């Protein structure tokens, strides 16, 4: 019983406004899942936060891979420091243009 009380103590209520259609859909989904609107919304928020974390990690991975690929290409091409700096400027400009 203490666990249930601790779980309740660790949560707080939030109020939101939904359109009538969104509220009806939420109630229907809660009924379909044998749950309640509060749990559906809490689960949805948790899922959203997980997705944001994954997207953030993927963006960092992409940046790391891009930097490493650039370094590999520069090494294979035998670029000196000045050529490498120019290639970096050109690459950054190109990436801004295609973004």
Secondary structure, 3 states (H helix, E strand, C coil): CHHHHHHHHCCCCCCCCCCHHHHHHHHHHHHHHCCCHHHHHHHHHHHHHHHHHHHHHHHHHHHHHHHHHHHHHHHHHCCCHHHHHHHHHHHHHHHHHHC
